Amino acid sequence: MQENDFTILLTDEEGGEIECELLDRVVCEGESFCILLPVDDDSSEPEAIILRENALGELEGFDDADLLDRVFSIFLEKNGNNG
């Protein structure tokens, strides 16, 4: 597996910046999603951030838990992890 050096700088609701590594982009139900991992997260079980790409190419959050699960499942299947 090739190491990915592509990072994105996100801004949270409080104006803080979070540098994230782009793990992958997946398509689900005709929409594109980016799976990101915070660079500075040194926890034993870091949490991925999944954002939807809108028509302008901007990343935005979404609140649909079922869609989030479907997107993450596609990511796992695509990257050789079935569960």
MODELLER restraints for C-alpha pairs under 7 A, 6 or more apart:
rsr = mdl.restraints
at = mdl.atoms
rsr.add(forms.Gaussian(group=physical.xy_distance, feature=features.Distance(at['CA:6:A'], at['CA:21:A']), mean=5.85, stdev=0.5))
rsr.add(forms.Gaussian(group=physical.xy_distance, feature=features.Distance(at['CA:6:A'], at['CA:22:A']), mean=5.77, stdev=0.5))
rsr.add(forms.Gaussian(group=physical.xy_distance, feature=features.Distance(at['CA:7:A'], at['CA:19:A']), mean=6.64, stdev=0.5))
rsr.add(forms.Gaussian(group=physical.xy_distance, feature=features.Distance(at['CA:7:A'], at['CA:20:A']), mean=5.35, stdev=0.5))
rsr.add(forms.Gaussian(group=physical.xy_distance, feature=features.Distance(at['CA:7:A'], at['CA:21:A']), mean=4.33, stdev=0.5))
rsr.add(forms.Gaussian(group=physical.xy_distance, feature=features.Distance(at['CA:7:A'], at['CA:22:A']), mean=5.71, stdev=0.5))
rsr.add(forms.Gaussian(group=physical.xy_distance, feature=features.Distance(at['CA:8:A'], at['CA:19:A']), mean=5.83, stdev=0.5))
rsr.add(forms.Gaussian(group=physical.xy_distance, feature=features.Distance(at['CA:8:A'], at['CA:20:A']), mean=5.24, stdev=0.5))
rsr.add(forms.Gaussian(group=physical.xy_distance, feature=features.Distance(at['CA:8:A'], at['CA:21:A']), mean=6.33, stdev=0.5))
rsr.add(forms.Gaussian(group=physical.xy_distance, feature=features.Distance(at['CA:8:A'], at['CA:22:A']), mean=6.87, stdev=0.5))
rsr.add(forms.Gaussian(group=physical.xy_distance, feature=features.Distance(at['CA:9:A'], at['CA:17:A']), mean=6.47, stdev=0.5))
rsr.add(forms.Gaussian(group=physical.xy_distance, feature=features.Distance(at['CA:9:A'], at['CA:18:A']), mean=5.70, stdev=0.5))
rsr.add(forms.Gaussian(group=physical.xy_distance, feature=features.Distance(at['CA:9:A'], at['CA:19:A']), mean=4.51, stdev=0.5))
rsr.add(forms.Gaussian(group=physical.xy_distance, feature=features.Distance(at['CA:9:A'], at['CA:20:A']), mean=6.22, stdev=0.5))
rsr.add(forms.Gaussian(group=physical.xy_distance, feature=features.Distance(at['CA:10:A'], at['CA:17:A']), mean=5.57, stdev=0.5))
rsr.add(forms.Gaussian(group=physical.xy_distance, feature=features.Distance(at['CA:10:A'], at['CA:18:A']), mean=5.07, stdev=0.5))
rsr.add(forms.Gaussian(group=physical.xy_distance, feature=features.Distance(at['CA:10:A'], at['CA:19:A']), mean=6.25, stdev=0.5))
rsr.add(forms.Gaussian(group=physical.xy_distance, feature=features.Distance(at['CA:11:A'], at['CA:17:A']), mean=4.56, stdev=0.5))
rsr.add(forms.Gaussian(group=physical.xy_distance, feature=features.Distance(at['CA:11:A'], at['CA:18:A']), mean=6.23, stdev=0.5))
rsr.add(forms.Gaussian(group=physical.xy_distance, feature=features.Distance(at['CA:18:A'], at['CA:38:A']), mean=6.65, stdev=0.5))
rsr.add(forms.Gaussian(group=physical.xy_distance, feature=features.Distance(at['CA:19:A'], at['CA:38:A']), mean=5.84, stdev=0.5))
rsr.add(forms.Gaussian(group=physical.xy_distance, feature=features.Distance(at['CA:19:A'], at['CA:39:A']), mean=5.77, stdev=0.5))
rsr.add(forms.Gaussian(group=physical.xy_distance, feature=features.Distance(at['CA:20:A'], at['CA:36:A']), mean=5.75, stdev=0.5))
rsr.add(forms.Gaussian(group=physical.xy_distance, feature=features.Distance(at['CA:20:A'], at['CA:37:A']), mean=5.14, stdev=0.5))
rsr.add(forms.Gaussian(group=physical.xy_distance, feature=features.Distance(at['CA:20:A'], at['CA:38:A']), mean=4.11, stdev=0.5))
rsr.add(forms.Gaussian(group=physical.xy_distance, feature=features.Distance(at['CA:20:A'], at['CA:39:A']), mean=5.09, stdev=0.5))
rsr.add(forms.Gaussian(group=physical.xy_distance, feature=features.Distance(at['CA:21:A'], at['CA:36:A']), mean=5.50, stdev=0.5))
rsr.add(forms.Gaussian(group=physical.xy_distance, feature=features.Distance(at['CA:21:A'], at['CA:37:A']), mean=5.22, stdev=0.5))
rsr.add(forms.Gaussian(group=physical.xy_distance, feature=features.Distance(at['CA:21:A'], at['CA:38:A']), mean=6.27, stdev=0.5))
rsr.add(forms.Gaussian(group=physical.xy_distance, feature=features.Distance(at['CA:21:A'], at['CA:39:A']), mean=6.09, stdev=0.5))
rsr.add(forms.Gaussian(group=physical.xy_distance, feature=features.Distance(at['CA:22:A'], at['CA:34:A']), mean=6.99, stdev=0.5))
rsr.add(forms.Gaussian(group=physical.xy_distance, feature=features.Distance(at['CA:22:A'], at['CA:35:A']), mean=6.15, stdev=0.5))
rsr.add(forms.Gaussian(group=physical.xy_distance, feature=features.Distance(at['CA:22:A'], at['CA:36:A']), mean=4.65, stdev=0.5))
rsr.add(forms.Gaussian(group=physical.xy_distance, feature=features.Distance(at['CA:22:A'], at['CA:37:A']), mean=6.66, stdev=0.5))
rsr.add(forms.Gaussian(group=physical.xy_distance, feature=features.Distance(at['CA:23:A'], at['CA:35:A']), mean=5.51, stdev=0.5))
rsr.add(forms.Gaussian(group=physical.xy_distance, feature=features.Distance(at['CA:23:A'], at['CA:36:A']), mean=5.43, stdev=0.5))
rsr.add(forms.Gaussian(group=physical.xy_distance, feature=features.Distance(at['CA:23:A'], at['CA:37:A']), mean=6.80, stdev=0.5))
rsr.add(forms.Gaussian(group=physical.xy_distance, feature=features.Distance(at['CA:24:A'], at['CA:34:A']), mean=5.99, stdev=0.5))
rsr.add(forms.Gaussian(group=physical.xy_distance, feature=features.Distance(at['CA:24:A'], at['CA:35:A']), mean=5.33, stdev=0.5))
rsr.add(forms.Gaussian(group=physical.xy_distance, feature=features.Distance(at['CA:25:A'], at['CA:32:A']), mean=6.78, stdev=0.5))
rsr.add(forms.Gaussian(group=physical.xy_distance, feature=features.Distance(at['CA:25:A'], at['CA:33:A']), mean=5.56, stdev=0.5))
rsr.add(forms.Gaussian(group=physical.xy_distance, feature=features.Distance(at['CA:25:A'], at['CA:34:A']), mean=4.50, stdev=0.5))
rsr.add(forms.Gaussian(group=physical.xy_distance, feature=features.Distance(at['CA:25:A'], at['CA:35:A']), mean=6.13, stdev=0.5))
rsr.add(forms.Gaussian(group=physical.xy_distance, feature=features.Distance(at['CA:26:A'], at['CA:32:A']), mean=5.75, stdev=0.5))
rsr.add(forms.Gaussian(group=physical.xy_distance, feature=features.Distance(at['CA:26:A'], at['CA:33:A']), mean=5.36, stdev=0.5))
rsr.add(forms.Gaussian(group=physical.xy_distance, feature=features.Distance(at['CA:26:A'], at['CA:34:A']), mean=6.56, stdev=0.5))
rsr.add(forms.Gaussian(group=physical.xy_distance, feature=features.Distance(at['CA:26:A'], at['CA:75:A']), mean=6.56, stdev=0.5))
rsr.add(forms.Gaussian(group=physical.xy_distance, feature=features.Distance(at['CA:27:A'], at['CA:33:A']), mean=6.16, stdev=0.5))
rsr.add(forms.Gaussian(group=physical.xy_distance, feature=features.Distance(at['CA:28:A'], at['CA:71:A']), mean=6.12, stdev=0.5))
rsr.add(forms.Gaussian(group=physical.xy_distance, feature=features.Distance(at['CA:32:A'], at['CA:52:A']), mean=6.12, stdev=0.5))
rsr.add(forms.Gaussian(group=physical.xy_distance, feature=features.Distance(at['CA:32:A'], at['CA:53:A']), mean=5.49, stdev=0.5))
rsr.add(forms.Gaussian(group=physical.xy_distance, feature=features.Distance(at['CA:33:A'], at['CA:50:A']), mean=6.64, stdev=0.5))
rsr.add(forms.Gaussian(group=physical.xy_distance, feature=features.Distance(at['CA:33:A'], at['CA:51:A']), mean=5.57, stdev=0.5))
rsr.add(forms.Gaussian(group=physical.xy_distance, feature=features.Distance(at['CA:33:A'], at['CA:52:A']), mean=4.46, stdev=0.5))
rsr.add(forms.Gaussian(group=physical.xy_distance, feature=features.Distance(at['CA:33:A'], at['CA:53:A']), mean=5.62, stdev=0.5))
rsr.add(forms.Gaussian(group=physical.xy_distance, feature=features.Distance(at['CA:34:A'], at['CA:50:A']), mean=5.68, stdev=0.5))
rsr.add(forms.Gaussian(group=physical.xy_distance, feature=features.Distance(at['CA:34:A'], at['CA:51:A']), mean=5.40, stdev=0.5))
rsr.add(forms.Gaussian(group=physical.xy_distance, feature=features.Distance(at['CA:34:A'], at['CA:52:A']), mean=6.48, stdev=0.5))
rsr.add(forms.Gaussian(group=physical.xy_distance, feature=features.Distance(at['CA:35:A'], at['CA:48:A']), mean=6.48, stdev=0.5))
rsr.add(forms.Gaussian(group=physical.xy_distance, feature=features.Distance(at['CA:35:A'], at['CA:49:A']), mean=5.82, stdev=0.5))
rsr.add(forms.Gaussian(group=physical.xy_distance, feature=features.Distance(at['CA:35:A'], at['CA:50:A']), mean=4.69, stdev=0.5))
rsr.add(forms.Gaussian(group=physical.xy_distance, feature=features.Distance(at['CA:35:A'], at['CA:51:A']), mean=6.79, stdev=0.5))
rsr.add(forms.Gaussian(group=physical.xy_distance, feature=features.Distance(at['CA:36:A'], at['CA:48:A']), mean=5.55, stdev=0.5))
rsr.add(forms.Gaussian(group=physical.xy_distance, feature=features.Distance(at['CA:36:A'], at['CA:49:A']), mean=4.96, stdev=0.5))
rsr.add(forms.Gaussian(group=physical.xy_distance, feature=features.Distance(at['CA:36:A'], at['CA:50:A']), mean=6.24, stdev=0.5))
rsr.add(forms.Gaussian(group=physical.xy_distance, feature=features.Distance(at['CA:37:A'], at['CA:47:A']), mean=6.88, stdev=0.5))
rsr.add(forms.Gaussian(group=physical.xy_distance, feature=features.Distance(at['CA:37:A'], at['CA:48:A']), mean=4.87, stdev=0.5))
rsr.add(forms.Gaussian(group=physical.xy_distance, feature=features.Distance(at['CA:37:A'], at['CA:49:A']), mean=6.11, stdev=0.5))
rsr.add(forms.Gaussian(group=physical.xy_distance, feature=features.Distance(at['CA:51:A'], at['CA:59:A']), mean=5.69, stdev=0.5))
rsr.add(forms.Gaussian(group=physical.xy_distance, feature=features.Distance(at['CA:51:A'], at['CA:60:A']), mean=5.34, stdev=0.5))
rsr.add(forms.Gaussian(group=physical.xy_distance, feature=features.Distance(at['CA:51:A'], at['CA:61:A']), mean=5.00, stdev=0.5))
rsr.add(forms.Gaussian(group=physical.xy_distance, feature=features.Distance(at['CA:52:A'], at['CA:59:A']), mean=5.49, stdev=0.5))
rsr.add(forms.Gaussian(group=physical.xy_distance, feature=features.Distance(at['CA:52:A'], at['CA:60:A']), mean=5.26, stdev=0.5))
rsr.add(forms.Gaussian(group=physical.xy_distance, feature=features.Distance(at['CA:52:A'], at['CA:61:A']), mean=6.16, stdev=0.5))
rsr.add(forms.Gaussian(group=physical.xy_distance, feature=features.Distance(at['CA:53:A'], at['CA:59:A']), mean=4.59, stdev=0.5))
rsr.add(forms.Gaussian(group=physical.xy_distance, feature=features.Distance(at['CA:53:A'], at['CA:60:A']), mean=6.37, stdev=0.5))
rsr.add(forms.Gaussian(group=physical.xy_distance, feature=features.Distance(at['CA:76:A'], at['CA:82:A']), mean=6.08, stdev=0.5))
